[in-house]
């Protein structure tokens, strides 16, 4: 005759292994909610459109500052002298 295992359910390791996954997800959700509530995204006080234009000006200035280096690299690679930029 076979003996029945009479241990309580919490004494089995596989039970805790199965519970650990969903429990970790719940804990991560609570931590995420805490972070979202206690450190909200900042609100831009000035006009968001103007803020975007300011960012674009900064990016354009960075790109324009690299123009001589890019022309020199292209000249060194191809041997073709670049045409001077005529600005109005």
N, C-alpha and C positions, 0 to 999 in steps of 0.2 A: 504494500500500500504506500502511496506517495504522501509525503508530509506537506501540509500547506504552510506557506510562508505567512506568518502572522504579524510582520512588522507594520508599523504605521506608515502612511503614505509619505510623510515628510522625512522618513529615514532612507529613502531611495535617492541616489544621486541624480538619476535621469530626470526625475520630477523637477529638481531644482535647475537642471540644465534646460529643460523646456520652459520653465518660468522665467529664466534669466533674460531671454531675448525680448519678450514683450515688456518686462520690467525696465530694461535699459532704455527702450524706446519711450516709455512713459517718463522716465527720469530726464531724458534728453529733451522731451517736449516741455517739461516744467522749467528746465533751465533756460531753454530758448524763449519761453514766454516771459520769464523773469528779466532776461536781458532786453527783450523788446519793450517791456513796460518801463524799466528803469533807465534806459538810455535811448530815447527816441531819436529819430533822425532830425538834424537841425533844420529849421525853417529859414529859407532865404528871405531876408527882410526887404531887399530891393527887388526891382522888377526882374523876374527870371529871364525874360528875353534879353535885357541889357546884360545880365550876368553871362549868358551864353555868347553874346557878341564879344564881351571882354575876353572870354576864354579863347574864342576864335582868333582874336588879335594876337594873343600871346603865342598861340600855335603857329600863326602865319609868320611872326617875327622869328621864331625858332627855325622855321623852314627856310626863310630868306637868309638867315645867317649861315646856313650850310651851303648856299648856292655856289660860292667860289670853290669850295672844297669838292663839290660834286663835279663842277666843270673841269677842275684840274684832274680828277680821277678819270673822267671820260677821255680827256685829251691824252693822258698817259696810256690808257688802254687802247685807244684807236688811232692816235696820231692826228686826229682832225682838230683844227683850231676852232673853238666855239665862236659863233657870231656874237658881237656885242649886243647887249640888250638896249633897245631904244625906248626910253621912258618918255611919256608925253609931258 
